[in-house]
Amino acid sequence: MRFLHKDFLILPGGADINPKLYNKKNYKSHIGNYTDVIDSRHIEDYNKAVKEGRPIFGICRGLQLLSALNGLTLIQDMSHPGQHSIKVKDINTNLFTKEIAVNNIHHQCVWTENKLIGDNFEVYGFCSLSKKHHYQEDEQIQCEFEPEIIWFPKVKALGVQFHPEIMDNMSWKDTISYLEKLVNKLF
């Protein structure tokens, strides 16, 4: 990806994250497509990058894995439109005053308990979608927003819920430009 100007570990998209990685059971009506071998390999790569101080960039499933490894949990099954806008922090003011367009191919998403900042994370982009999502068994949670860009400063990791590597339409220039500025600011 052209906006990653350093030697990043890339955690790519792919199959669902196994709920055992964030201490949950599989939601009974959802049969996850888990790949424990890939989870193990990516966790090993993550641990090595953290130990070496190497920056990490997670894409879709990669953000979900970063979240699970840094104390967050996931909503196991949800739905929303494939292409949508998200609110992002202005690089200069840190206020959510800008919007960018993103794509969507996921059905799991990160759950930050409706917080934009926590001990191990900071949300840089989010969207407001459905208020109720199944979480575990019969429990439903009130979801005020869906995090789309999350920074994990303690491990030098940035993750996005969308797929910037397949944004080739001219309307995505603002999205790629924003990510490039954000990467330059954070790293």
N, C-alpha and C positions, 0 to 999 in steps of 0.2 A: 504494500500500500504506500503510495507516494508521500503520505503525510507522516509516516514513521521514519524519521531521519536517523534513528539510532538502532542499535542492535537489540530489538525487542524480542521477548518470547511471545509468540502469538498463540493464544488458546482459541481454536476455531469453533465454528458452529458444528452441530451434529445432533446426535440422539439426546434424549432427555437425561437429566441428572437424576441418578438414583436417590430417592428420598432418604435412604439410610445415611447419605453424606451430610444431610442437615437434620438428622435425628427425628425423622417423621416416618410414618407408615405410608404405604401406597394407598392413595384414595381409591375406595372400593369400586367406583364406576369407571376408573381410568386405568387402562393397562398400559404402563409405560414401556417405551422402547429404550431400555437401558443397555449400556455396553460397559460392563465393569472393567474389562481389559483396557479400554480407552480411558475410563476414569482413572485407573491406576497409573497409566502412563502419563496423563496430563498432570496428575497430582505430583508425581515424581519430578516432572519438568518444572512445575510451579515451585516446589520446595528447593530445587537446585537454583532457580532464578532468584528466589528470595535470599537464599544463602549468599549468592554472588553479588547481590545488589543490582541485578539486571532488571530493567523495566519490563513490565508485562502489559500486553494489550489483549483483552478478551472480546470475542465477537459472539453475540447471541448466547449460545451454550457456554462459551468462554466466560461471559459475564455471570451467568448462572453459577458456574463452578467457582469463580472468584468469590461470589457472594456466599456460597455454602462454606468455603474454606475460611471465610472471615467473619463467621458468626451470624450471617443472615439466613433466612429460609426462603422457600419458593412457594408460590401458588402453583399447584400441580397441573391445573387445567383451566384455561380461560380462553376467551375469544374476543377479537376486535378486528377492525378493518385492516386490510393488508397494507395500505399506504395511508399515512396520516402525518399530521404535524405534531411536533413536540415543543414545549417551552424550554429554552436553555438559558443558562446564566450568561449574561454579557461578560466577556473576558475582562473588560476594564472596570465595571461597576459591581460585579458579582450579584446583580439583580436579575430576576427572570423576566427580561424585557424583550427577548428575541424569540423567534420561532424558526425552526428548520423542518424540512420534509424528511421523513424516514420511511423505510419499508418494514414489513413484518412477515416473518415466516414461522414464528414461534407460537407455542400454546402454553408454555410455562413462563412465569415471570417472577422477578425478585420481589419479596415482601419486606419492606423496611419499617413496618408498623406505622405507616403514614408519617415517617420522619424524613426530613431532607438532609439532616446531619446526625451522625451517631459517633460513637467512640472510634469506630474503625472505617467509617465511610463518609462520603459527601456526594449528594446527588447533584449533577450538573445539568441534567435534562430529564423531563418527565412529560407524561400525557395524562389527561383525565379521561377515563373511559367508564366502563361498567362499574357500578358501586359494589356489586356483590360477585364474589368468585368462590367456587368451591376450593377448600383448602385441605382439609383432612377429614375423612369419613363423612359425617353428616354436618360438620361445622361449616358455616359460611362466615366470611369476614367482610367488614366494611372497608373497601379499598378507595381511598380518596384520590390516589394517583398511581400510575405505573411508572417506576423508575426506568429510564431509557439510557442514561449515561451516569456511571458511578465511578468515583475516584476512591481508591483505597490507599491513603498516604503512607501508612506504616509499612506496606509491602511494595510501594511504587508500582501500583497496578491501576489501569484504567480499563473499564469495560463498557461496551455498548450493546444494547439489546437488539439492534438492527444489524444489517449487513452492508457496511460501506463498500466492501469489495465488489459488490455487484450493482452499485449505483452508477449507471452509465448515461442516464438521461441528463440533458442539459439542466433540468430543474434541480439536480442534486449538487450543483456547484457550491451553493451556500452551505450545504451540509459538510462537504469535504473541506471547504475553507474553514468552517468553524472547528472541525476536528483538528486541523493542522494548527490553528491558533491555540487551541486548548492543549495539545500535546507539547507545543513550544513553551507554554506557560507552566505546565506541571512538571515537565522533565527538563 
